[in-house]
Amino acid sequence: MPAFVRLFACAALSAAALVTGVASPASAVVPSAPAALPIGIEPMPPYQPQTFCDPVAKRGTKELAALLTSTYQGTAIVSLTRACGSDTSEHYDGRAIDWGVNVANDKQRAQGKAFLHWLFAADAAGNPNAMLRRLGVMYVIWNKRIWGGWSHQWEPYSCSGVTACHQDHMHLSLDWSGALGRTSFWTGKVSEPMPPPLQLLKSTTATPTVTIDARRPTPDAQYKVVAGARYRFTVTGTYNYDGAHHHRADSECSTTDATTWSPLAPGETSARSGQLDLWINGHRSWRPVDAADGCSPTHSYQQSITFPDKAPLLFSIDDPGQWGASGSLKVTVQRVS
C-alpha cells in the first residue's frame, strides 16, 4: 500500500463488505459503455502518485467527469484540479475527480452505489473490475472507505468531518493512461499503462529538485527543457563510490582519505571516463558556489546550460563500477532565461 494511504487506511474489510458496499438495484442507471470494446483488457492500473504540479484537467479526467454528470442527473463535479500544495494529490496534476454524491441523500447514495457496482463488475469474459481497468481508475474514496488497486479491496479510511471522510463526495484518481484518455474505454484499443509524462520546465519561478542515488546513478528522466532556454543547476551532497569508508565524491571532486579533496580533470571529456563527476546532457563544468575554483568546502556547485533543442533532462553520475555505492546528490533546477 502506498505510504500516503497508510496514513488513512486501517485493517481491511472482509470480501463480503466489498460486495454489499457497492451492491446496486438491477434497475439502477449506469454509464453507457462504448459498443465496440475490445476482447482484451488492461491490467490493474498501477499506483502513480503525483510527482509534479500541473493543475490542468487532462482529457480522460474531463471525459469521465462529464460521463458521471450526464449519467446521474442532479449530481455535479465538486473539483478536478487544485492549486499546488505541499502534500500529494492527483488533483495537482489533473488526474482526480471529486464527484458530488452525498451519502446522506438517498438518491445520490443510490447513484454512487450504482456507479461503483458498474465500475467493479466483471465483464462477459469474466474479467473482474472491468470498467475500472478500462478507465484507469487507481483508487476510489467514498464514505469513510478507500479501494485501491494495490489491495483490491475496500479498507477503512481514517478521517474526521463529512468532507474529509468523503461522505459528501466521491474521489476518483486515475493513472496516466486513464487521465490522458488512452485506455480502451476511450480508444477501443488495449494498451499497457504509460509512464508519467515529462514535465516541461517552462516556469522561471519553479525550482524542482532531482535526487540522484549513487546506487542508481542514472535516474529516469522527469523533466524536459525548453529549446533555446538557459537553466541554472545547483548540486549539493556527497556519496561513497566504491564501498571504502573514506572514498567519497561530490559532483566535481573526490577523496580517498575523507580529508583531501581533489578536482576532476577539467573539460568536457567522455562521460564514461570513470571520473565520478555528475553529467547533465553531456555537460559537467561545475563551479564551486563558495570558492573561486577547485573544490567546494560545502560540496555545493553550479553551472548554467543553454539547451538548443527541447529535450529530456538527463542526469548521470560517471561511476561505471557502482560497487558499494551509497548516498546521493541533489540537483535544483531553475530556468533563468
Sine and cosine of phi, psi and omega as CSV:
sin_phi,cos_phi,sin_psi,cos_psi,sin_omega,cos_omega
0.00,0.00,0.71,-0.70,0.00,-1.00
-0.84,0.54,0.47,-0.88,-0.10,-1.00
-0.86,0.51,-0.66,0.75,-0.08,-1.00
-0.93,0.38,-0.49,0.87,0.00,-1.00
-0.95,0.30,-0.54,0.84,0.01,-1.00
-0.88,0.48,-0.38,0.93,0.04,-1.00
-0.94,0.35,-0.36,0.93,-0.13,-0.99
-0.89,-0.45,-0.40,0.91,-0.12,-0.99
-0.99,-0.12,0.59,-0.81,0.03,-1.00
-0.91,-0.41,-0.55,-0.83,-0.03,-1.00
-0.91,0.43,0.51,-0.86,-0.07,-1.00
-0.95,0.33,0.54,-0.84,0.13,-0.99
-0.98,0.21,0.27,-0.96,0.02,-1.00
-0.96,0.30,0.29,-0.96,0.01,-1.00
-0.89,0.45,-0.54,0.84,0.02,-1.00
-0.89,0.46,-0.57,0.82,-0.01,-1.00
-0.91,0.42,-0.55,0.84,0.03,-1.00
-0.88,0.47,-0.66,0.75,-0.05,-1.00
-0.95,0.32,-0.76,0.65,-0.06,-1.00
-0.93,0.36,-0.47,0.88,-0.05,-1.00
-0.94,0.35,-0.41,0.91,-0.04,-1.00
-0.85,-0.52,0.26,0.97,0.00,-1.00
-0.86,0.51,0.56,-0.83,-0.10,-1.00
-0.67,-0.74,0.65,-0.76,0.09,-1.00
-0.86,0.51,0.54,-0.84,-0.04,-1.00
-0.88,0.48,-0.46,0.89,-0.05,-1.00
-1.00,0.05,-0.06,1.00,-0.07,-1.00
-0.91,0.41,0.56,-0.83,0.03,-1.00
-0.95,0.30,0.66,-0.75,0.08,-1.00
-0.75,-0.66,0.36,-0.93,0.00,-1.00
-0.87,0.50,0.46,-0.89,0.06,-1.00
-1.00,0.09,0.85,-0.53,0.05,-1.00
-1.00,0.01,0.46,-0.89,0.07,-1.00
-0.84,0.54,0.57,-0.82,-0.05,-1.00
-0.95,0.31,-0.48,0.88,-0.12,-0.99
-0.95,-0.31,0.81,0.59,0.08,-1.00
-0.95,0.30,0.61,-0.79,-0.01,-1.00
-0.94,0.33,0.31,-0.95,0.05,-1.00
-0.92,0.40,-0.65,0.76,0.03,-1.00
-0.95,0.31,0.16,-0.99,-0.03,-1.00
-0.50,-0.86,0.43,-0.90,0.01,-1.00
-0.93,0.38,0.44,-0.90,0.18,-0.98
-0.94,0.35,0.10,-0.99,0.05,-1.00
-0.86,0.51,0.73,-0.68,-0.03,-1.00
-0.84,0.54,0.72,-0.70,0.03,-1.00
-0.96,0.29,0.43,-0.91,0.12,-0.99
-0.98,0.21,0.90,-0.43,0.00,-1.00
-0.82,-0.57,1.00,0.01,-0.05,-1.00
-0.92,0.39,0.37,-0.93,0.06,-1.00
-0.90,0.44,0.79,-0.62,0.00,-1.00
-0.85,-0.52,-0.23,0.97,0.09,-1.00
-0.58,-0.82,0.24,-0.97,-0.08,-1.00
-0.96,-0.29,0.88,-0.48,0.08,-1.00
-0.52,-0.85,0.97,0.25,-0.15,-0.99
-0.96,0.28,0.89,0.46,0.09,-1.00
-0.83,-0.56,0.84,-0.54,-0.03,-1.00
-0.88,0.48,0.80,-0.60,-0.03,-1.00
-0.99,0.16,0.28,-0.96,-0.14,-0.99
-0.83,0.56,-0.78,0.63,-0.02,-1.00
-0.90,0.43,-0.56,0.83,0.06,-1.00
-0.88,0.47,-0.74,0.67,-0.02,-1.00
-0.91,0.41,-0.63,0.78,-0.04,-1.00
-0.94,0.34,-0.62,0.79,0.07,-1.00
-0.92,0.39,-0.65,0.76,0.05,-1.00
-0.86,0.50,-0.68,0.73,0.02,-1.00
-0.91,0.41,-0.60,0.80,0.03,-1.00
-0.89,0.45,-0.64,0.77,0.00,-1.00
-0.90,0.44,-0.76,0.65,-0.07,-1.00
-0.96,0.29,-0.48,0.88,0.04,-1.00
-0.97,0.24,-0.48,0.88,0.01,-1.00
-0.98,0.18,-0.66,0.75,-0.11,-0.99
-0.93,-0.36,1.00,-0.05,-0.04,-1.00
-0.88,0.48,0.64,-0.77,0.01,-1.00
1.00,-0.01,-0.12,0.99,0.07,-1.00
-0.98,-0.18,0.30,-0.95,-0.03,-1.00
-0.59,-0.81,0.30,-0.95,0.09,-1.00
-1.00,0.06,0.82,-0.57,0.01,-1.00
-0.97,0.23,-0.72,0.69,0.04,-1.00
-0.27,-0.96,0.47,-0.88,0.13,-0.99
-0.91,-0.42,-0.68,0.74,-0.04,-1.00
-0.86,-0.51,0.22,-0.98,-0.02,-1.00
-0.51,-0.86,0.58,-0.81,0.04,-1.00
-0.85,0.53,0.60,-0.80,-0.11,-0.99
-0.83,0.56,0.67,-0.74,0.01,-1.00
-0.71,-0.70,-0.07,-1.00,-0.06,-1.00
-1.00,0.02,-0.24,0.97,0.03,-1.00
-1.00,0.04,-0.16,-0.99,0.01,-1.00
-0.93,-0.36,0.82,-0.57,0.02,-1.00
-0.40,-0.92,0.71,-0.70,0.05,-1.00
-0.94,0.35,-0.18,0.98,0.15,-0.99
-0.88,0.47,-0.48,0.88,-0.05,-1.00
-0.96,0.29,-0.31,0.95,0.06,-1.00
-0.84,-0.55,0.38,0.93,0.16,-0.99
0.97,0.25,0.46,0.89,-0.07,-1.00
-0.87,-0.50,0.35,0.94,-0.06,-1.00
-0.72,-0.69,0.49,-0.87,0.01,-1.00
-0.79,-0.61,0.78,-0.62,0.23,-0.97
-0.96,-0.27,0.95,-0.31,-0.09,-1.00
-0.97,-0.24,0.81,-0.59,-0.12,-0.99
-0.98,0.22,0.98,0.17,0.15,-0.99
-0.87,-0.49,0.93,-0.36,-0.12,-0.99
-1.00,-0.05,0.82,-0.57,-0.03,-1.00
-0.93,0.38,-0.31,0.95,0.03,-1.00
-0.99,0.17,-0.19,0.98,0.02,-1.00
-0.98,-0.20,0.88,-0.48,-0.11,-0.99
-0.84,0.55,-0.72,0.70,-0.03,-1.00
-0.90,0.43,-0.73,0.69,-0.04,-1.00
-0.93,0.37,-0.57,0.82,0.06,-1.00
-0.89,0.46,-0.67,0.74,0.04,-1.00
-0.91,0.42,-0.61,0.79,0.03,-1.00
-0.90,0.43,-0.68,0.73,0.02,-1.00
-0.89,0.46,-0.67,0.74,0.02,-1.00
-0.91,0.41,-0.63,0.78,0.02,-1.00
-0.89,0.46,-0.68,0.74,0.02,-1.00
-0.90,0.45,-0.71,0.70,-0.02,-1.00
-0.90,0.43,-0.62,0.78,0.05,-1.00
-0.86,0.50,-0.69,0.73,0.04,-1.00
-0.91,0.40,-0.64,0.77,-0.06,-1.00
-0.91,0.41,-0.65,0.76,-0.10,-0.99
-1.00,-0.09,-0.14,0.99,-0.07,-1.00
-0.91,0.43,0.47,-0.88,0.12,-0.99
-0.98,0.22,0.49,-0.87,0.04,-1.00
-1.00,0.02,-0.08,-1.00,-0.07,-1.00
-0.88,0.47,-0.43,0.90,0.01,-1.00
-1.00,0.06,0.00,1.00,0.01,-1.00
1.00,0.05,0.16,0.99,0.02,-1.00
-0.96,0.29,0.88,-0.48,0.01,-1.00
-0.95,0.32,0.40,-0.92,0.06,-1.00
0.80,0.60,0.67,0.74,-0.22,-0.98
-0.88,0.47,-0.79,0.61,-0.07,-1.00
-0.95,0.32,-0.54,0.84,0.08,-1.00
-0.85,0.53,-0.68,0.73,-0.01,-1.00
-0.95,0.32,-0.63,0.78,-0.01,-1.00
-0.95,0.31,-0.33,0.94,0.03,-1.00
-0.99,-0.15,-0.26,0.97,-0.02,-1.00
0.97,0.25,0.61,0.79,0.01,-1.00
-0.99,0.10,0.90,-0.44,-0.03,-1.00
-0.98,0.22,-0.69,0.72,0.00,-1.00
-0.37,-0.93,0.36,-0.93,-0.03,-1.00
-0.76,-0.65,0.66,-0.75,0.12,-0.99
-0.81,-0.59,0.78,-0.62,0.04,-1.00
-0.32,-0.95,0.72,-0.69,0.14,-0.99
0.80,0.60,0.83,0.56,0.09,-1.00
0.92,0.39,0.32,0.95,0.03,-1.00
-0.69,-0.72,0.42,-0.91,0.02,-1.00
-0.74,-0.68,0.69,-0.73,0.11,-0.99
-0.89,-0.46,0.81,-0.59,-0.01,-1.00
-0.78,-0.62,0.53,-0.85,0.04,-1.00
-0.90,0.44,-0.30,0.95,0.01,-1.00
-0.97,0.26,-0.40,0.92,-0.04,-1.00
-0.87,-0.49,-0.38,0.93,-0.02,-1.00
0.88,0.47,0.52,0.85,0.01,-1.00
-0.40,-0.92,0.33,-0.94,0.08,-1.00
-0.98,0.19,0.63,-0.78,0.05,-1.00
-0.71,-0.71,0.43,-0.90,0.07,-1.00
-0.89,0.46,0.56,-0.83,0.00,-1.00
-0.90,-0.44,0.94,-0.35,-0.06,-1.00
-0.96,0.27,0.82,-0.57,-0.13,-0.99
-0.28,-0.96,0.06,-1.00,0.04,-1.00
-0.54,-0.84,0.83,-0.55,0.02,-1.00
0.98,-0.21,0.47,-0.88,-0.08,-1.00
-0.86,0.51,-0.73,0.69,-0.06,-1.00
-0.96,0.28,-0.72,0.69,0.00,-1.00
-0.88,0.47,-0.50,0.86,0.02,-1.00
-1.00,0.05,0.07,1.00,0.05,-1.00
0.83,0.55,0.70,0.71,0.08,-1.00
-1.00,-0.08,-0.38,0.93,0.05,-1.00
-0.98,-0.19,0.06,1.00,0.06,-1.00
-0.30,-0.96,0.31,-0.95,0.07,-1.00
-0.93,-0.35,0.70,-0.71,0.03,-1.00
-0.97,-0.25,0.73,-0.69,0.07,-1.00
-0.78,-0.62,0.80,-0.60,0.08,-1.00
-0.92,-0.39,0.69,-0.73,-0.06,-1.00
-0.95,-0.31,0.52,-0.86,0.18,-0.98
-0.97,0.26,0.07,-1.00,-0.11,-0.99
-0.92,0.38,-0.57,0.82,0.04,-1.00
-0.89,0.46,-0.70,0.71,0.02,-1.00
-0.92,0.40,-0.68,0.74,-0.03,-1.00
-0.89,0.45,-0.57,0.82,-0.01,-1.00
-1.00,-0.02,0.11,0.99,0.08,-1.00
0.94,0.34,0.54,0.84,-0.06,-1.00
-0.95,-0.30,0.21,0.98,0.03,-1.00
-1.00,0.00,0.19,-0.98,-0.12,-0.99
-0.91,0.42,-0.40,0.91,0.04,-1.00
-0.87,0.49,-0.57,0.82,-0.05,-1.00
-0.99,-0.16,-0.50,0.87,-0.11,-0.99
-0.96,-0.27,-0.33,0.94,-0.08,-1.00
0.98,0.19,0.10,1.00,-0.01,-1.00
-0.76,-0.65,0.71,-0.70,0.03,-1.00
-0.98,0.19,0.72,-0.69,0.06,-1.00
-0.68,-0.73,0.48,-0.88,0.05,-1.00
-0.92,0.39,0.52,-0.86,0.05,-1.00
-0.81,0.59,0.71,-0.70,-0.03,-1.00
-1.00,0.00,0.49,-0.87,0.06,-1.00
-0.95,0.31,0.29,-0.96,0.06,-1.00
-0.85,0.53,0.63,-0.77,0.04,-1.00
-0.94,0.34,0.34,-0.94,0.05,-1.00
-0.98,0.17,0.72,-0.70,0.02,-1.00
-0.99,0.16,0.74,-0.67,0.03,-1.00
-0.99,0.15,0.85,-0.53,-0.04,-1.00
-1.00,0.08,0.99,0.14,-0.04,-1.00
-0.97,-0.22,-0.27,0.96,-0.02,-1.00
-0.98,0.22,0.57,-0.82,0.09,-1.00
-0.99,-0.11,0.00,1.00,0.00,-1.00
-0.95,-0.32,-0.47,0.88,0.01,-1.00
-0.95,0.31,0.60,-0.80,0.00,-1.00
-0.71,-0.70,0.96,0.28,0.01,-1.00
-0.92,0.39,0.42,-0.91,0.02,-1.00
-0.87,-0.50,0.70,-0.72,0.04,-1.00
-0.91,-0.41,0.74,-0.67,0.05,-1.00
-0.98,-0.21,0.81,-0.59,0.04,-1.00
-0.95,-0.31,0.95,-0.31,-0.01,-1.00
-0.98,0.21,0.78,-0.62,-0.02,-1.00
-0.89,0.46,-0.39,0.92,0.04,-1.00
-0.98,0.18,-0.27,0.96,0.06,-1.00
-0.66,-0.75,0.96,0.26,-0.26,-0.97
-0.96,0.28,-0.02,1.00,0.09,-1.00
-0.82,-0.57,1.00,0.05,-0.06,-1.00
-0.95,0.31,0.35,-0.94,0.08,-1.00
-0.88,0.47,0.60,-0.80,0.04,-1.00
-0.91,0.42,0.67,-0.74,0.03,-1.00
-0.90,-0.44,-0.36,0.93,-0.14,-0.99
-0.73,-0.68,0.35,-0.94,0.16,-0.99
-0.86,-0.51,0.51,-0.86,0.04,-1.00
-0.97,-0.23,0.39,-0.92,-0.01,-1.00
-1.00,0.09,0.69,-0.72,0.03,-1.00
-0.87,0.48,0.76,-0.65,0.02,-1.00
0.99,0.13,-0.07,1.00,-0.03,-1.00
-1.00,0.03,0.46,-0.89,0.03,-1.00
-0.94,-0.33,0.69,-0.72,-0.05,-1.00
-0.79,-0.61,0.60,-0.80,0.09,-1.00
-0.97,-0.25,0.76,-0.65,0.00,-1.00
-0.92,-0.40,0.77,-0.63,0.07,-1.00
-0.87,-0.49,0.84,-0.55,-0.05,-1.00
-0.87,-0.50,0.64,-0.77,0.03,-1.00
-0.71,-0.71,0.33,-0.94,0.11,-0.99
0.94,-0.34,0.25,-0.97,0.07,-1.00
-0.71,-0.71,0.28,-0.96,0.03,-1.00
-0.54,-0.84,0.37,-0.93,0.08,-1.00
-1.00,0.00,0.77,-0.63,-0.15,-0.99
-0.97,-0.26,-0.16,0.99,0.04,-1.00
-0.50,-0.86,0.29,0.96,0.05,-1.00
1.00,-0.02,-0.33,0.94,0.05,-1.00
-0.96,0.29,0.66,-0.75,-0.15,-0.99
-0.85,0.53,-0.64,0.77,-0.08,-1.00
-0.99,-0.14,0.06,1.00,-0.02,-1.00
-1.00,-0.01,0.98,-0.17,-0.09,-1.00
-0.76,-0.65,0.31,-0.95,0.02,-1.00
-0.51,-0.86,0.41,-0.91,0.22,-0.98
-0.90,-0.44,-0.42,-0.91,-0.06,-1.00
-0.96,0.26,-0.25,0.97,-0.12,-0.99
-0.74,-0.67,-0.48,0.87,-0.11,-0.99
-0.81,-0.59,0.26,-0.97,0.02,-1.00
-0.56,-0.83,0.26,-0.97,0.01,-1.00
-0.56,-0.83,0.45,-0.89,0.10,-0.99
-0.92,-0.40,-0.09,1.00,0.00,-1.00
-0.80,-0.60,0.15,0.99,0.01,-1.00
0.90,0.44,0.18,0.98,0.00,-1.00
-0.84,-0.55,-0.79,0.61,-0.06,-1.00
-0.99,-0.12,0.92,-0.38,0.00,-1.00
-0.98,-0.19,0.71,-0.70,-0.03,-1.00
-0.84,-0.54,0.66,-0.75,0.03,-1.00
-0.95,0.31,0.40,-0.92,0.05,-1.00
-0.98,0.20,0.20,-0.98,0.01,-1.00
-0.87,0.50,0.68,-0.73,-0.05,-1.00
-0.95,0.31,0.27,-0.96,0.10,-1.00
1.00,-0.09,0.27,-0.96,0.00,-1.00
-1.00,-0.07,1.00,0.07,0.00,-1.00
-0.99,-0.15,-0.13,-0.99,-0.06,-1.00
-0.83,0.55,0.71,-0.71,0.01,-1.00
-0.95,0.30,-0.13,0.99,0.02,-1.00
-0.93,-0.36,0.56,0.83,-0.01,-1.00
-0.99,0.15,-0.23,0.97,-0.04,-1.00
0.98,0.22,0.38,0.93,-0.04,-1.00
-1.00,0.04,0.06,1.00,0.16,-0.99
0.96,0.29,0.04,1.00,-0.03,-1.00
-0.98,0.22,0.21,-0.98,0.01,-1.00
-0.99,-0.14,0.79,-0.62,0.01,-1.00
-0.95,-0.31,0.58,-0.81,0.13,-0.99
-0.78,-0.63,0.95,-0.31,0.01,-1.00
0.74,0.68,0.70,0.71,0.05,-1.00
1.00,0.07,0.15,0.99,-0.01,-1.00
-0.87,-0.49,0.63,-0.78,0.05,-1.00
-0.57,-0.82,0.44,0.90,-0.04,-1.00
-0.99,0.11,0.98,0.21,-0.03,-1.00
-1.00,0.08,0.64,-0.77,0.08,-1.00
-0.88,-0.47,0.72,-0.70,0.02,-1.00
-0.90,0.43,0.64,-0.77,0.01,-1.00
-0.96,0.29,-0.53,0.85,-0.15,-0.99
-0.87,-0.50,0.47,0.88,0.06,-1.00
-0.44,-0.90,0.34,-0.94,-0.02,-1.00
-0.93,0.37,-0.65,0.76,0.04,-1.00
-0.29,-0.96,-0.08,-1.00,0.03,-1.00
0.97,0.24,-0.70,-0.72,-0.10,-1.00
-0.98,-0.18,0.61,-0.79,0.03,-1.00
-0.99,0.12,0.77,-0.64,0.04,-1.00
-0.91,0.42,-0.38,0.93,0.02,-1.00
-0.96,-0.28,0.11,0.99,0.02,-1.00
0.87,0.49,0.64,0.77,0.02,-1.00
-0.89,-0.45,0.80,-0.61,-0.06,-1.00
-0.69,-0.72,0.34,-0.94,0.06,-1.00
-0.67,-0.75,0.40,-0.92,0.26,-0.97
-0.40,-0.91,0.44,-0.90,0.04,-1.00
-0.88,-0.47,0.67,-0.74,-0.06,-1.00
-0.73,-0.68,0.72,-0.70,0.17,-0.99
-0.98,-0.20,0.81,-0.58,-0.06,-1.00
-0.99,-0.16,0.85,-0.53,-0.04,-1.00
-0.94,0.34,-0.43,0.90,-0.08,-1.00
-0.76,-0.65,0.42,-0.91,0.15,-0.99
-0.93,0.37,0.81,-0.58,-0.12,-0.99
-0.38,-0.93,0.38,-0.92,0.13,-0.99
-0.88,0.47,0.56,-0.83,0.04,-1.00
-1.00,0.00,0.91,-0.41,-0.14,-0.99
-0.91,-0.41,0.82,-0.57,0.03,-1.00
-0.92,-0.38,0.56,-0.83,0.10,-1.00
-0.40,-0.92,0.69,-0.73,0.14,-0.99
-1.00,-0.01,0.80,-0.60,-0.05,-1.00
-0.99,0.16,0.97,0.25,0.02,-1.00
-0.74,-0.67,1.00,0.09,-0.09,-1.00
-0.86,0.51,-0.55,0.84,-0.06,-1.00
-0.96,0.27,-0.79,0.61,-0.02,-1.00
0.91,0.42,0.00,1.00,-0.04,-1.00
-0.92,0.40,0.78,-0.63,0.05,-1.00
0.94,0.33,0.19,0.98,-0.04,-1.00
-0.93,0.37,0.54,-0.84,0.07,-1.00
-0.38,-0.93,0.33,-0.94,-0.04,-1.00
1.00,-0.05,-0.04,-1.00,-0.05,-1.00
-0.37,-0.93,0.31,-0.95,0.13,-0.99
-0.92,-0.38,0.54,-0.84,0.05,-1.00
-0.87,-0.49,0.79,-0.62,-0.02,-1.00
-0.89,-0.46,0.83,-0.56,0.09,-1.00
-0.98,-0.18,0.70,-0.71,-0.07,-1.00
-0.90,-0.43,0.72,-0.70,0.10,-1.00
-0.64,-0.77,0.78,-0.62,0.10,-0.99
-0.97,0.22,0.78,-0.63,-0.07,-1.00
-0.92,-0.38,-0.20,0.98,0.07,-1.00
-0.33,-0.94,0.00,0.00,0.00,0.00
